[in-house]
């Protein structure tokens, strides 16, 4: 089974991040995670979680966000450190990456991703 996070898992209940509680409770043998990179818009980096929970991820949805107005921008033009992200894929256990964005940012994103 797989679990895809959204922003709500990065809230806290009783000073515990919901995402961390899920990672503790979900058996890694039965549940693999799909990381939503869009949570960078609220300050959480995918690479941090790939290192914190090695081997727990099967895939990721990638997108990039502007620093100022927190809007989607083409991959490579926002706040995500893509070199760090791609460096930590193996640590996280990822097998697939899905580009998740609107058509307005897709072409520039594809160009950037091919340049890496």
DOVOTOR-90429 format. One line per 2 residues: for each residue y, z, x of N, C-alpha, C. Coordinates in Angstrom, 1 decimal. Each point is the difference from the previous one (the first is absolute). Example, Ala and Ser with C-alpha at 12.3 -4.5 7.8 and 13.67 -1.06 7.14 Angstrom:
BEGIN
-5.7 7.8 13.2 1.2 0.0 -0.9 1.2 0.0 0.9; 1.1 -0.7 -0.4 1.1 0.0 0.9 1.1 0.8 -0.8
END
This chain:
BEGIN
-1.2 0.0 0.8 1.2 0.0 -0.8 1.2 0.0 0.9; 1.1 -0.5 -0.5 1.3 0.0 0.7 1.1 0.6 -0.8
0.9 0.6 0.8 1.2 0.6 -0.7 1.3 -0.6 0.6; 0.8 -0.5 -0.8 1.3 -0.5 0.4 1.1 0.9 -0.4
0.8 0.5 1.0 1.1 0.9 -0.3 1.2 -0.7 -0.5; 0.9 0.8 -0.6 1.3 -0.4 -0.4 1.0 1.1 0.5
1.2 0.0 -0.4 1.0 1.0 0.4 -0.4 1.4 -0.5; -0.6 0.1 -1.1 -0.2 1.3 -0.6 -0.9 0.9 0.8
-0.9 -0.6 0.8 -0.9 0.9 0.9 0.7 0.6 1.2; 1.3 -0.4 0.1 0.8 0.6 1.1 1.0 1.0 -0.5
-0.3 0.5 -1.1 0.7 1.2 -0.5 -0.8 1.2 0.4; 0.6 1.2 -0.2 -0.7 1.3 0.3 -0.3 0.8 -1.2
-1.1 0.7 0.0 -0.4 1.0 -1.0 -0.3 1.2 0.8; 0.7 1.1 -0.2 -0.1 1.3 0.7 0.1 -0.2 1.5
0.9 -0.8 0.4 0.3 -0.3 1.4 -1.1 -0.8 0.7; -0.9 -0.6 -0.7 -1.0 -0.9 0.5 0.2 -1.4 -0.4
0.0 -0.9 1.0 0.2 -1.4 -0.4 -1.2 -0.5 -0.7; 0.2 -0.6 -1.2 -1.1 -0.4 -0.8 -1.0 -1.0 0.8
0.6 -0.9 0.8 -0.8 -0.9 0.7 -1.0 0.8 1.0; 0.5 1.0 0.6 -0.8 0.8 0.9 -1.1 0.7 -0.7
0.3 0.5 -1.2 -1.0 0.7 -0.9 -1.1 -1.0 -0.4; 0.4 -1.2 -0.3 -1.0 -1.1 -0.4 -0.9 -0.3 1.2
0.6 -0.1 1.1 -0.8 -0.3 1.2 -1.0 1.1 0.3; 0.4 1.2 -0.2 -0.9 1.1 0.2 -1.1 0.0 -1.0
0.3 -0.3 -1.3 -1.0 0.1 -1.1 -0.9 -1.2 -0.1; 0.5 -1.2 0.3 -0.8 -1.2 -0.2 -1.0 -0.2 1.2
-1.2 -0.2 -0.3 -1.1 -0.1 1.0 0.2 -1.4 0.7; 0.2 0.0 1.3 0.2 -1.3 0.7 -1.2 -0.9 0.0
-1.1 0.6 -0.3 -1.3 -0.8 0.0 0.0 -0.9 -1.3; 0.7 0.5 -1.0 0.0 -0.7 -1.3 1.3 -0.6 -0.5
1.1 0.5 0.6 1.4 -0.5 -0.4 0.7 -0.5 1.2; 0.4 -1.3 0.1 0.8 -0.5 1.0 1.4 -0.2 -0.6
1.0 0.1 0.9 1.4 -0.1 -0.5 0.6 -1.3 0.3; 0.9 -0.4 -0.9 0.9 -1.2 0.3 1.4 0.6 0.1
0.6 -0.2 1.1 1.4 0.6 0.2 1.1 -1.0 -0.5; 0.8 0.6 -0.8 1.2 -0.8 -0.5 1.2 0.2 1.0
0.2 -0.9 0.8 1.1 0.1 1.0 1.4 0.2 -0.6; 0.1 -0.3 -1.2 1.3 0.1 -0.7 0.5 1.5 0.0
-0.8 1.0 0.2 0.4 1.4 0.1 0.9 0.2 1.2; 0.2 -1.0 0.8 1.0 0.2 1.1 1.4 0.2 -0.6
0.1 -0.5 -1.2 1.3 0.1 -0.7 0.4 1.5 -0.4; -1.0 0.8 0.1 0.2 1.5 -0.2 -0.3 0.8 1.3
-0.2 -0.7 1.1 -0.1 0.6 1.3 -1.4 0.2 0.5; -1.1 -0.6 -0.5 -1.3 0.2 0.4 -0.6 -1.3 0.7
-0.4 0.1 1.2 -0.5 -1.2 0.8 -1.5 -0.1 -0.1; -0.5 -1.2 -0.2 -1.4 -0.3 0.0 -0.7 0.4 1.3
0.6 -0.3 1.1 -0.6 0.3 1.3 -0.3 1.5 0.2; 0.9 0.8 -0.5 -0.2 1.4 0.0 -1.2 0.4 -0.7
-0.3 -0.5 -1.1 -1.2 0.3 -0.8 -1.3 -0.6 0.6; 0.2 -1.2 0.6 -1.2 -0.6 0.7 -0.5 0.9 1.1
1.0 0.6 0.7 -0.3 0.9 1.1 -0.5 1.4 -0.5; 0.6 0.5 -1.0 -0.3 1.3 -0.6 -1.4 0.0 -0.6
-0.4 -1.2 -0.7 -1.3 -0.1 -0.7 -0.7 -1.2 0.6; -0.5 0.0 1.2 -0.6 -1.2 0.6 -1.3 -0.4 -0.8
-0.1 -1.3 -0.1 -1.2 -0.6 -0.7 0.0 0.1 -1.5; 1.0 0.6 -0.6 0.0 0.3 -1.5 0.5 -1.2 -0.8
0.6 -1.0 0.7 0.7 -1.1 -0.8 -0.8 -1.3 0.1; -0.1 -0.7 -1.1 -0.6 -1.3 0.0 1.0 -1.1 0.0
1.2 0.3 -0.6 1.0 -1.1 -0.1 1.4 0.6 -0.1; 1.0 -0.9 0.0 1.4 0.4 -0.2 0.7 -1.1 -0.8
1.0 0.4 -0.7 0.9 -1.0 -0.6 1.3 0.1 0.8; 0.4 -1.1 0.6 1.2 0.0 0.8 1.2 -0.5 -0.7
1.1 0.6 0.3 1.4 -0.3 -0.5 1.0 0.6 0.9; 1.2 -0.4 0.0 1.0 0.6 0.9 1.2 0.3 -0.9
0.8 1.0 0.5 1.1 0.6 -0.8 1.3 0.2 0.8; 1.1 -0.3 -0.5 1.3 0.2 0.7 0.2 1.5 0.1
0.7 0.3 1.1 0.3 1.4 0.2 1.1 0.6 -0.9; 1.0 -0.8 -0.4 1.1 0.5 -0.7 -0.2 0.1 -1.5
-0.4 -1.2 -0.6 -0.1 0.0 -1.5 -1.4 0.1 -0.5; -1.0 0.2 0.9 -1.4 0.1 -0.4 -0.5 -1.1 -0.9
0.4 -1.2 0.4 -0.5 -1.2 -0.7 -1.0 -0.8 0.9; -0.9 -0.7 -0.7 -0.9 -0.8 0.7 0.7 -1.1 0.8
-0.4 -0.2 1.3 0.5 -1.0 0.8 -1.2 -0.7 0.7; 0.2 -1.2 0.6 -1.1 -0.7 0.6 -0.6 0.9 1.1
-1.3 0.0 0.2 -0.7 0.7 1.0 0.7 -0.3 1.4; 0.3 1.0 0.8 0.6 -0.2 1.2 1.5 0.2 0.0
0.6 0.1 -1.2 1.4 0.2 -0.1 0.4 1.4 -0.6; -1.0 0.8 -0.1 0.2 1.4 -0.6 -0.3 1.1 1.0
-0.4 1.1 -0.6 -0.2 1.2 0.8 -1.4 0.2 0.5; -0.9 -0.7 -0.4 -1.4 0.2 0.5 -0.1 -0.5 1.4
-0.7 0.8 0.8 -0.3 -0.3 1.4 -1.3 -0.8 0.0; 0.1 -1.3 -0.1 -1.3 -0.8 -0.1 -0.8 0.0 1.2
0.5 0.1 1.2 -0.8 0.1 1.2 -0.8 1.3 -0.1; 0.6 1.1 -0.4 -0.8 1.2 -0.1 -1.0 -0.1 -1.1
0.3 -0.6 -1.1 -0.9 -0.1 -1.1 -1.2 -0.8 0.4; 0.2 -1.2 0.7 -1.2 -0.8 0.4 -0.8 0.6 1.1
0.7 0.8 0.8 -0.7 0.7 1.1 -1.0 1.0 -0.5; 0.3 0.7 -1.2 -0.8 1.0 -0.5 -1.0 -0.4 -1.1
-0.1 -1.3 -0.3 -0.9 -0.5 -1.0 -1.5 0.4 0.3; -0.4 -0.2 1.3 -1.4 0.4 0.3 -0.2 1.5 -0.1
0.9 0.8 0.4 -0.1 1.4 -0.2 -0.2 0.4 -1.4; 0.8 -0.6 -0.9 -0.1 0.2 -1.4 -1.3 -0.5 -0.7
-0.6 -1.0 0.7 -1.2 -0.6 -0.6 0.2 -1.2 -0.9; 1.2 -0.5 0.0 0.3 -1.1 -0.9 -0.8 -1.3 0.2
-0.4 -0.6 -1.1 -0.7 -1.2 0.1 0.8 -1.2 -0.6; 0.9 0.4 -0.9 0.8 -1.0 -0.7 1.5 0.4 -0.1
0.9 -1.0 0.0 1.4 0.3 -0.2 0.4 -1.0 -1.1; 0.8 0.5 -1.0 0.5 -0.8 -1.1 1.5 0.0 0.1
0.6 -1.1 -0.1 1.4 -0.1 0.0 0.4 0.1 -1.5; 0.8 1.0 -0.3 0.4 0.3 -1.3 1.6 0.0 -0.1
0.5 -1.1 -0.5 1.4 -0.2 -0.1 0.4 -1.1 -0.9; 1.2 -0.1 -0.4 0.5 -1.1 -0.8 0.1 -1.3 0.7
0.1 -1.1 -0.7 0.1 -1.3 0.6 1.2 -0.2 0.8; 1.1 0.7 -0.3 1.3 -0.1 0.7 -0.2 0.4 1.5
-0.9 0.9 0.3 -0.1 0.5 1.4 -1.3 -0.5 0.6; -0.8 -0.7 -0.7 -1.3 -0.4 0.5 0.1 -1.0 1.2
0.8 -1.0 0.0 0.0 -1.0 1.0 0.4 0.6 1.4; 1.1 0.7 -0.1 0.5 0.7 1.3 -1.0 1.0 0.5
-0.7 0.7 -0.9 -1.0 1.0 0.4 -1.1 -0.7 0.7; -0.5 -1.1 -0.6 -1.1 -0.8 0.6 0.3 -0.5 1.4
1.2 -0.5 0.1 0.5 -0.5 1.3 -0.1 1.2 1.0; 0.6 1.1 -0.3 0.0 1.2 0.9 -1.4 0.4 0.3
-0.9 0.1 -1.0 -1.4 0.5 0.3 -0.7 -0.9 0.9; 0.2 -1.3 -0.2 -0.7 -1.0 0.9 0.6 0.1 1.5
1.2 0.5 0.1 0.5 0.1 1.4 -0.5 1.2 0.8; -0.6 0.9 -0.7 -0.5 1.3 0.7 -1.2 -0.3 0.8
END
